[in-house]
Amino acid sequence: MLCALACVEETRSVDLCLRFFDQMVEKGARITVYSLTLVLNELCKMGEVERAKALMGEMAGRGTKPN
């Protein structure tokens, strides 16, 4: 899954990245600190800081926090 997430990251598409990440969560994939940090970093690079903050809060509520 991380390989696929990294490939999505390379597309520089916020929507594609978040859609894939959401599917991982919905299907019960274990969200690691690494995968969360990967997505948050990419969102911030693309200027989507508010979306990154919202995702960080959501995932912290589920017990996963970025490093």
Beta strands, then each sheet from edge to edge (+ up, - down):
end
